[in-house]
Amino acid sequence: MFFPPFCMPPSTESRRQYQRYKLEMMKAFRDSLETRLAAINAAISTVEQQIGQEGE
């Protein structure tokens, strides 16, 4: 969403819509990062288990 030209201040409603949009984008970004972090943690756990099995 774009605000009108700079000579016109954004309305309260358009600002509120932009804030909602920004919040949803940040939540989506966080969810993506949480998914990646879970995958990395699983990969680390797998490698640690493999190292532990080699030591036996």
Secondary structure, DSSP 4 states (H G I P E B T S, - for coil): -----TTSPPPHHHHHHHHHHHHHHHHHHHHHHHHHHHHHHHHHHHHHHHHHHHT-
